[in-house]
Amino acid sequence: MSISHDGRIYVAGHRGMVGSAIVRELQSRGRNNIVTRTHTELDLTQQDQVRDFFESEPIEQVYMAAAKVGGIQANNSFPAEFIYENLMVEANVIHQAWRAGVKKLLFLGSSCIYPRLAPQPMEEHALLTGVLEPTNEPYAIAKIAGVKLCESYNRQYGVDYRSVMPTNLYGPGDNYHPENGHVIPALIQRFHEAKATGAAKVVIWGSGKPMREFLYVEDMARACVHVMDLDQTIYASLTETMLSHINVGTGEDLPIHDLAQLIGAIVGFSGTIVFDTSKPDGTPRKLMDVTRLKSLGWKPAMPLSEGLKLAYRDFLTSDRRKN
């Protein structure tokens, strides 16, 4: 299958943290024939709008970065929204892309697709081998469905739809919400507010014991383009027809307790950090096995400490701050 580097590329979710990073990465490689739509211009949950878009726009590749995302509290509070919106978006985009003759697509999943107590580090083969983490099960089910949609369209129609499963992401363009954001942006917001108000302590959900892995979003974007550009025979040689996704991460993790200490120091918070053990911890550990990706010649470039400093710098100038 021949895919030209000057072909039209649709990045779904281009205003989000990951989608915007993918756009920057593509542009850095001289690929400027990028097609985007805002949510106002194209509601991806609406089948007729997505159909009309693909019928009117000749697209050669799709990066499927659009999704409803959030932290543990958001997933707990809005489970119906998380499963419905993500199922609709991925089903509409993948199906209508196929109808329009798009041969190559990259779907972005999540590490939460793996069982709550999956052996660590989590290999791709762990998918569908156990019970999911209850706090984000609806979101995880939707993401698993996206992987299986890609595999099913590959099997039946002979297209080349690939999936990557990122670990926890952070960096420019994140959602800095103290409750509904992911752990790093939420902690940045909370520590910054505590510093600004002179608060004596910051309270964090859970025990602080769960282990988490984090990847800078620019590294994720590089990995996406790297995987998308792989020759189909190379990609197929490392994957399976019904287990075709590839993990993306650093292969290293740390306790939430240590992460909080690190972010507090970067922000300049000098008070006490308190862990509320009455709140849920979520999955005990989520470390990705990145053997497949490393064998394909990719590795992350951004150390966590440096990435957190850049994330805080982004927060200070971001219009996504919750004041």
C-alpha positions in Angstrom: 0.0 0.0 0.0 1.5 3.3 -1.1 0.7 6.3 1.2 2.2 9.6 0.1 3.6 12.0 2.7 1.9 15.0 1.0 -1.5 13.4 1.1 -4.4 15.0 3.1 -4.3 14.0 6.7 -7.3 14.4 9.0 -6.4 14.9 12.7 -9.6 14.3 14.7 -9.4 16.2 18.0 -6.8 18.7 16.8 -7.5 21.1 19.7 -6.9 18.6 22.4 -3.6 17.9 24.1 -2.7 14.9 21.9 -4.2 16.0 18.7 -2.5 19.4 18.8 0.8 17.7 19.5 0.3 15.4 16.5 -0.4 18.4 14.3 2.8 20.1 15.5 4.8 16.9 14.9 3.4 16.4 11.4 4.2 20.0 10.5 7.7 19.7 11.9 8.2 16.9 9.3 6.9 19.1 6.5 3.5 17.6 6.3 1.3 20.6 6.1 -1.7 19.2 4.2 -3.6 18.7 7.4 -7.4 18.8 7.6 -9.0 19.8 10.9 -12.5 20.7 12.2 -13.6 22.2 15.5 -16.4 20.6 17.5 -18.7 23.5 16.3 -17.9 22.7 12.7 -18.1 18.9 13.1 -19.8 17.0 15.9 -18.2 13.6 15.7 -21.0 12.0 17.8 -23.4 12.8 14.9 -23.3 10.1 12.2 -24.7 12.3 9.4 -22.2 15.1 10.0 -19.3 12.7 10.0 -20.6 11.0 6.8 -21.0 14.4 5.0 -17.5 15.4 6.1 -15.8 12.3 4.7 -17.8 12.5 1.5 -16.8 16.1 0.9 -13.2 16.0 2.0 -10.7 13.7 0.2 -8.7 12.2 3.1 -5.7 9.8 2.8 -4.8 9.3 6.5 -6.7 9.7 9.8 -5.2 10.3 13.3 -8.1 9.4 15.7 -7.2 11.6 18.7 -10.7 12.8 19.5 -12.1 11.5 22.8 -13.9 12.5 26.0 -11.2 12.2 28.6 -10.8 13.0 32.3 -9.4 11.9 35.7 -10.7 9.4 38.2 -13.4 11.8 39.6 -14.7 12.8 36.2 -14.9 9.1 35.2 -16.8 8.3 38.4 -19.1 11.2 38.0 -20.0 11.0 34.3 -19.8 7.3 33.3 -22.7 7.5 30.8 -21.1 10.4 29.0 -17.7 8.7 28.9 -19.0 5.5 27.3 -21.6 7.0 25.0 -19.5 9.8 23.5 -16.4 7.8 23.0 -18.3 4.9 21.4 -20.1 7.2 19.1 -17.1 9.2 18.0 -14.9 6.2 17.2 -17.7 4.2 15.5 -18.6 7.2 13.3 -15.1 8.2 12.3 -13.8 4.6 11.7 -16.9 3.5 9.7 -17.2 6.7 7.6 -13.5 6.7 6.9 -13.8 3.2 5.5 -16.8 4.2 3.4 -14.9 7.1 2.0 -12.0 4.8 1.0 -9.5 5.9 3.7 -6.9 3.1 3.8 -4.8 4.1 6.7 -5.9 5.2 10.2 -4.4 5.4 13.7 -6.6 5.0 16.7 -5.4 6.2 20.1 -6.6 4.1 23.0 -5.6 4.2 26.7 -3.7 2.0 29.2 -7.0 1.6 31.1 -8.0 -1.1 28.6 -6.0 -3.6 30.6 -7.3 -5.5 33.6 -7.1 -3.9 37.0 -4.7 -6.5 38.3 -2.9 -7.3 35.1 0.7 -8.6 35.6 3.2 -5.8 35.5 4.5 -4.5 33.2 1.3 -4.8 31.1 1.9 -6.6 27.8 -0.4 -6.2 24.9 -1.5 -9.8 25.4 -3.1 -8.8 28.7 -6.1 -7.3 26.9 -9.4 -9.0 27.8 -7.8 -11.3 30.4 -9.4 -10.0 33.5 -11.7 -7.5 35.3 -11.3 -3.8 34.5 -10.8 -1.0 37.1 -14.4 -0.1 38.2 -13.7 3.7 38.4 -13.1 4.0 34.6 -14.7 0.8 33.2 -17.1 2.7 30.9 -14.2 4.7 29.3 -12.1 1.5 29.0 -14.9 -0.5 27.4 -15.2 2.3 24.8 -11.5 2.2 24.1 -11.4 -1.6 23.8 -14.3 -1.3 21.3 -12.2 1.2 19.2 -9.3 -1.3 19.1 -11.7 -4.1 18.0 -13.3 -1.8 15.4 -10.0 -1.3 13.8 -9.1 -5.0 13.8 -12.5 -6.0 12.4 -12.4 -3.5 9.5 -8.9 -4.8 8.8 -10.1 -8.3 8.7 -13.2 -7.8 6.6 -12.2 -4.9 4.3 -8.4 -5.2 4.1 -7.6 -1.7 5.3 -4.7 -0.7 7.5 -6.2 0.7 10.7 -3.7 0.6 13.6 -4.0 1.3 17.3 -1.6 2.6 19.9 -2.2 2.5 23.7 -0.6 5.4 25.5 0.2 5.5 29.1 -0.8 8.6 31.2 0.0 11.7 29.2 0.8 15.2 30.2 2.2 18.4 28.8 1.1 21.5 26.7 -2.6 21.8 26.2 -3.6 19.7 29.2 -6.9 20.3 31.1 -5.8 22.0 34.3 -8.9 21.2 36.4 -8.4 20.5 40.2 -11.0 17.7 40.2 -11.9 16.5 36.7 -8.4 16.7 35.2 -5.9 13.9 35.0 -3.5 13.6 37.9 -0.6 15.8 36.8 -2.6 18.8 35.6 -4.9 18.5 38.6 -1.9 18.5 41.0 -0.3 21.4 39.2 -3.5 23.4 39.6 -4.0 22.5 43.2 -0.4 23.2 44.3 -0.4 26.5 42.4 -3.6 27.6 44.1 -2.3 26.5 47.5 1.0 28.5 46.9 -0.9 31.6 45.8 -3.3 31.5 48.8 -0.7 30.5 51.3 -2.6 27.3 52.2 -0.9 25.1 54.8 -1.8 21.8 53.1 -3.0 20.2 49.9 -5.3 17.1 50.2 -4.9 14.4 47.5 -7.3 11.6 46.8 -6.2 8.1 47.8 -3.2 6.7 49.7 -0.5 7.9 47.4 0.7 4.3 46.9 -0.5 3.5 43.4 2.3 3.4 40.8 1.9 5.4 37.6 3.8 5.9 34.4 3.8 9.3 32.6 4.7 10.2 29.0 5.2 13.8 27.7 2.7 14.5 25.0 5.3 15.6 22.4 6.9 12.1 22.8 3.5 10.6 22.3 3.0 12.5 19.1 6.4 11.3 17.8 5.4 7.8 18.6 2.1 8.1 16.7 3.7 9.4 13.5 6.4 6.7 13.9 3.9 3.9 14.1 1.7 5.4 11.3 4.7 5.6 9.0 5.8 2.0 9.5 5.7 -0.2 6.5 2.6 -2.5 6.8 4.7 -5.7 6.7 6.8 -4.4 9.6 3.8 -3.5 11.7 2.1 -6.9 10.9 5.3 -8.8 11.8 5.1 -7.5 15.4 1.4 -7.7 15.9 -1.5 -10.2 15.5 -4.7 -10.0 13.6 -6.8 -9.9 16.8 -4.1 -8.3 19.0 -2.8 -5.5 16.8 -2.3 -2.6 19.2 1.0 -1.3 20.4 1.8 0.1 23.9 3.4 3.6 24.1 5.1 4.6 27.3 8.4 5.1 29.0 8.6 1.7 30.8 9.2 3.5 34.1 6.8 4.4 36.9 6.7 6.0 40.3 4.2 6.3 43.3 1.7 9.0 43.3 3.2 10.1 46.6 6.5 10.8 44.9 4.9 12.5 42.0 3.0 14.8 44.3 6.3 15.7 46.1 8.0 16.4 42.8 5.2 18.6 41.4 4.9 20.5 44.7 8.6 21.3 44.6 8.5 22.4 41.0 5.5 24.7 41.7 7.1 26.0 44.9 4.6 24.8 47.4 6.1 24.6 50.9 3.1 23.2 52.9 2.0 19.7 53.9 0.7 17.1 51.5 -2.1 15.0 52.9 -3.5 11.8 51.3 -7.2 11.1 51.9 -7.4 7.4 52.2 -11.2 7.4 52.2 -11.1 8.2 48.5 -10.4 5.5 45.8 -6.9 4.7 44.6 -7.9 3.3 41.3 -5.7 0.6 39.7 -2.7 -0.3 42.0 -0.2 -0.1 39.2 -0.3 0.7 35.4 3.2 0.2 33.9 3.3 -0.5 30.2 5.5 -3.1 28.6 7.0 -1.2 25.6 9.0 -4.0 24.1 7.1 -3.9 20.8 7.6 -0.2 20.4 11.3 -0.2 21.3 11.9 -3.0 18.8 10.5 -0.6 16.2 13.2 1.9 16.9 11.4 4.4 19.1 12.1 5.6 22.6 10.9 8.7 24.6 13.1 11.8 24.8 11.7 13.8 27.7 12.7 13.1 31.3 9.8 13.4 33.8 11.3 16.1 35.9 12.0 18.3 32.8 8.6 17.6 31.3 6.9 18.6 34.6 8.7 21.9 34.5 7.5 22.5 30.9 4.0 21.5 31.9 4.0 24.0 34.8 5.3 26.7 32.4 2.4 25.9 30.0 0.0 26.1 32.9 1.1 29.6 33.8 0.2 30.9 30.4 -2.7 28.5 29.6 -6.3 29.7 28.9 -7.4 26.3 30.3 -6.6 27.3 33.8 -9.5 27.1 36.3 -9.2 30.2 38.4 
